[in-house]
């Protein structure tokens, strides 16, 4: 659509009046991003600066010129392609005016009060800008060219608005026609729907019956799937139970064989014990005078050992370290294997009045009188056979006397009734380790460490099992041995030589 020059319409005149009225407004405090709006604001400040300068208000004109200069600097920086000749001309004009006003203020120029302004029907025109100094300055007609171009752009926008208004009116008419057509179509659909209502009801009833059949089939399929899943789970459990039963049968067979061997060894040990007992009785009768003389000058007993002696070749057996004491029994109850078994024919000693049976037995174990401790604890257990502390001390005494199988058999029941007691598991693991049940000892000691990580002797026994007994794991042995040392266990040169 071509635009021919014509007198401005009423709408155009209204917009021009609004544009010129904006010349009297002050600078907007908010940041502007539209180059046309920035140009308008800059021009308003420039015109007001000229008016203030003509009225003699030098400081006010200086502030207005600086504001206009800042706007033109923003245009030249952010929108370099926006009317570059006009912007450069006005920027130069503002700079010259600022220099002139500052010179007047420095020289003390008079402040002429502004005259009373008559009511104006038109906004004042900007003062004639002096010719800026320097080469390349723009002609004053640039101002007029700019205003003409702005008026032309506004007229173009108004023409486009008129075109859009016409298109909107045409679309509104088309919309009204479509509304009428829609109403007519709905009426026709209502008439057709009345005729097909019966058929639609029949189809809906048939569809509902089909849906009910589908839901029934889906429910049956879900039940069948659940049954199949349950059957698979039962089959898997049966398989697991079968494998577990076979493994238990093998373990029972192995334990029966080991029990037979243990019974044979026990019979042999009883025979040797009877022979040793008779020899010991004879030797005791012969040495009774000498022992009476030695009792008066016997030195203090050496501290009890915390480790057992090494086994004979071909594979060095691990030491059996003592379990940690019970919480109420502290270090006195630490049990370790003594270098050689003591005679089992010692008589029990009476418990002093100022000590409990458990405290007295711990003292005997600390002094190395393991056989006396065993006899005393057995006598103390007669009125209290279910006392956990006395049962544990009897197991410690048996371990000290290297009667590992007896200790293990007794401590198994104690551990079964006290599954959360770390000291009982540690002592049972030491007994199993001395009896040669290395895998069971490993599992029991691991259980003790899970219950209480502050058991240095238990950690030491685990280190020996991993260092000397298949499957050998030197990395785990080093870890357990280091933890035991950190808890205060004495250094073992032989174990350290293996772990290097």
C-alpha angles and dihedrals in degrees: 000000000000122000117221121197109259138156110286114266124231091267091050091049091050091052092048090050090051089050093050092044088057089061089076094054122100125243114292113248093216123080113264125217103176111090092210092053091045090051091051093049092048092050092049091053091047092052093046089049090055090049093050091047091051089049091051096247095136099171092048092048090048091055092048093048091051091049091051090047091053090052092050091047089053090051094049091047102041100027107030092164095054109105093315096182094050093045092049092048094050093043090054090046092052092049091051092048092049091052091048094048093046089051090051092049091049091051091048098248117193120268103227112201113239115257120240105275115226116230107275125207092195130044112258116261117243116266116262106271115228119242105272115238121243136050123300096031114160123246119255089243088073088080091056092045090053093051091048091051091049091050090049092050090049091050089050091052090049091051091051089049090053089051091051090048090055092048090049091052090050091049091049091054091048089049091053091051091049090051090054091048090049092053091050091048091050090052091052090048091051091053092049092045091057090056095048097041094100093050091047092052090051091050091049091051091050091047091051090052091050091049090052091052091049092051091050091051091047091051091050091048091050091051091049091049092051091049091050091049091049090050091051091049091049091049090051092049091048089052092049092048090049092052091045091049091051091049091048090049090053091048091049090051091049092047091049090054092047090047091053090050090047091051091051091049089047091053090050091047092050090052091049089046092055091051092046091047093055091047090046093052090052092046091046091054090049094046098041094100092047093048092051089055093047096050092070093056103032113133125230112287117258118253112277117262120256095202139044125239119266119266124245124269150303090057120016106239116223122256117255107230123197123260121249116267122261115265092259093040104055122187097329091080097055105133124207136163113265120223094257135009116264122226113277094216098081117130121238119254125226115255113246115243094241094054134063118234091253093050092048092049091049088053091052090051091049090053091051095246092134098157092051090047091052093050092045095049092048090053091047091051094056094084092035109033093162096053104128096205094050092046090052091048090051088053090050090051092050090050090050088053090048092243090137099159092054091047092049093049091052097042094050090069091044091052091047091057093042105040094161098051109107096191093055091051091047091052092045090050090052090051093049090046091054091046091055099251092130100165092048089046091051092052093045093049090048089054090051091052090050089055096044126008093191097080108112096179091050091050090049092052090050089050090054093048092052092044101047109017125071126282085050115202110177092179092059090042091055091049094051093043092051091050090050091051091049089056092055105268116152119254117266109208094192094053092044090053090055093046096051 
